Structure formats: C-alpha cells, structure tokens
Amino acid sequence: MSVSNYASGSRAPTVSICALNVARSLAGDESAWRAPMSAIRDVTVRLAREGPILITQV
C-alpha cells in the first residue's frame, strides 16, 4: 500500500492503519522509517483533535 492510498482515503473508513506502516511507506528505505515518526505522530494527534480520525491505541 502506498502513502497516496493512505492519504486519498482509498481504504475503508473502518480499517485501521499503523503509524509505523505510514513511516515505512514515507521513508522508502526500511532502515530510515524512524526519522518521520515524530512528524507522523504530530499529524495524527492534530487529525484526532479535528475529528477525522480516531486513535485507538497509543
């Protein structure tokens, strides 16, 4: 699954995703996934506060 699929909403609304999978997709290199995690967490929290997503596990 590409990052564009995550962003475009091509997944069913009831399907969950893991921030780690998003980071791995963004990094492109399996060893570089940690770098974007902080930004992904920040965006996730912002989106949860705005309402379009629900965080179910911390």
N, C-alpha and C positions, 0 to 999 in steps of 0.2 A: 504494500500500500504506500503510495507516495504522499508527501506532505500536502500536495494540492488536493488530494482526496479528503484529508482531514479538514482542510480549510474550506473546501467547497460544499461541505455538508453532504457528500455522496454516501455517507454511512447513515444507516437508520438512526433516528433520534433516540432510540432506546439502547443503542450499542455504546459500550464504554470504550475508552482508549486510555492508554497509559502514557504519562508524560515521557517516560523512558523511550517508548516507541517513537514519539514525535521527535525527541532529541536525536535518536539514531537516524531517523529519516533526514533531519536537517543537517546533521554532521556529515553524512555521506561516507565517512570513514569510521569503522567500528571503534577505533581507539579514541576518537575525538568527540564522542557523544556527551561527555561531562561538561564541556565548555558552554553549550547553550542551555543547560538545565536551569540555571538561575533565572534567565530571561523567560524561559517557558513557565516556571513556577509563578513569576510575577504576572504574566499574561493570564495564566489560569485563575489566579486569585482575583484579578480585575474582572474577568469574564463572569466568575461566580458571583461577585458582588453586583454586577449589572444584570444578572439573571439568565443569560442564555445557556449556561452550563451548571451542573451540579457536581460538586466534589464529594465523592462517596468514600474515599479512602485517603488518609494522609500518610 
